[in-house]
């Protein structure tokens, strides 16, 4: 049989169900965030590890101009190297039937033995190209899906200057392109960029690389020194035009995954403590109030012989039940969110199989955290209940002693009506509760600010990267270095209003023990299509001497303005020079170095050459331009700003809107939880006073103002507090999310602050309304008959 | 003297679950303007229910209460609030002061919303509390608290002053001070006053004594020689 105390427990719980529910929801939000963020993180991590392992994802990657296959043996002989794979990787413009614009393709040679080599392709459907069959290719799955490619679909590609037709015979995935991002793009655009895998012999023949390779991947033995291997590879490949080897850490797709995993970890550890701390306080308030109202019952039970411990246990159970409900709801909500988020990830991250799995460690951790919070929240109140002597407990508690409030002592009282004084004194009578109410609402506003600010940041990133830095609306990349004359050819293409050639060279920047491989781009002193911005985002001219580094790059290298970095060219004569950092430039995306065009030419030492061109185009003739570029064999890539921005916005909008939806919900839950609970407690404590006011002839609205005015003030105090917190969380996030791929600017617009405050005010008003309805139900007669 | 209240056939039935409690079984009573009546009777006799209906805190199940010709029994809640605000002063057994306001502020609470109130200090002077006006309720004795409650009730210059066991929680000496305050308010402001008590010795301070028993008026006695509250003790 259920004990009487348990029956009492259930009835008590039913009595405070509204408040219990509100607290359980706040706990649930915290638990859900943990379950979602760490769950997705673990799922991604495990999926990635398994995929990398099964498909032989390489540890070190290197591109080069051309080397005979025999060189692979030298690389293989480096200590720590397990397997080496030489292959051909080339860029080409793809003409897909039915597509408005050409796409940028990456052509990759397949290993000669099926199931051999590294970075193995998983076939999703179809088959591999037949040996030596130059007209067949396997397409990356997302690219095929974006274009509706089916077996037998044909795409045209420029292979070494010759336009070839490639029949799609299969569709596959590779661990190298989990996050497939095209050149010049900031986010995957599956229509604009795709990978085609071709037969190795066919690639050799097409690119005149018989028994040679231009790209290398290798795996390391356990415990190998990656840095030493990278240096060894660079040494061996230097005579063959090696462009510098990189480890997994710098591999684009893998780096994006790393950044994502880190972001999930940051969210999982930054957000839930807010919810859990708020819940602990709420539990404390509600339990304290319950113990006050049940004071005489506690005395009675003690007089019957129930021990303090039994009574404390009884109330602890109540709190644990609320925590359990919150944890259960949180786990379900978190699993659902995790599932939804994983579903979203499959849009950007292409794994053969990615599904959300609720990790037991995460689950147990989150639930334990919820219980711990409940115990911590209840501890103080329970201690007081245990210490209460029965004789004292059975007497009514002493009446609350009010004092002149601080505001009055400061002489501000003259402005206050009796209503105002009641409000001020009540706030000052329970300062902790008032403080936590304000902080709680502030936390909810902060959460909103720190979520909404991403929209501001993304807009600024787009504005800076695509508009303030780029004053051209398209750019083309050449297959390799070309003579300067080619720019005239490009300028003559239909729809091109102006063209500015540029040169970009792979370099390694070294500062002390730090080293970064990056692109060094030339900017003509008199050119105006590519601008540099200083850290305050003001346009600055390219320094005539020295080197300009992006802020991200300078931080990675640990250099500042005026410091010297060693610049080693990775192509041509492979010149090296120590250059002064003459400018730090902000662009938020990528890490790039810049030099004045003529200075770059002088440094590289080779005959003047260009690697691409920036274009100003005529929108009316874009289709003709798109059609024409695929006919120019020298053009390997095309970036169209309008399209890039649209795809960037579309992708972000989708994932951000989902995140926004649940963070708005979560933030509102905190405010409702805090304001509703505090107002209910206040109503219960002051029911007699409020009923007296009604008896004296105060209307319901006037009476409600006295109760809720307090919360209006606390919410008003919370507004600036929340904005400030929000700024701090946003700052913590931007610094935690910073990677070599992008830097999120810390920019928060007035609109963001206003919207966040509006959500807070709206949620507070909703809770206030819920409580205000009860003022109408006050029993006016009963309160007059009872002693306080 | 014109009748301030005309009460006819007043009944009140409370339903709790399946039990019906007939708190008032048909009351007929007129209260004259400025009159002080004492309502006497054992607990459960219906006097508080009667006072609550007359004060606009509760509604009748049957019958009519006319205040200055205006029907209270069919008034909407908003109108009852307005009626209490403009016309009624209440004094309760447990004072019902707001603990977060000083004596003066408790009085001001009412004068702020009244149309032609007394000066709150004047009201406190009437109950001889001018020296304690800046004290909080927790700093005042029971009798002092009740005198603040009376000051609060009379400060709006009510047409009706309703007192439910005003001395119930007080000793004889303090109670007599409180009763004097009520009598003064009645005399000086001319408010129609009803005082509930189950203390028969108090009855002699009124113009009439209305005896309640089992939800009905058992008899009404006109007091021939009113006794000053200071002379009453119990």
Interface residues (C-beta under 8 A of the other chain):
Chain A: X399 X400 X401 X402 X403 X417 X418 X419 X421 X422 X425 X426 X429 X688 X689 X692 X693 X694 X695 X696 X697 X698 X699 X700 X702 X780 X781 X783 X784 X785 X786 X787 X788
Chain B: X48 X52 X55 X57 X58 X78 X81 X82 X84 X85 X86 X88 X90 X92 X93 X94 X96 X98 X99 X100 X101 X105 X106 X108 X109 X110 X112 X113 X136 X137 X138 X152 X164 X169
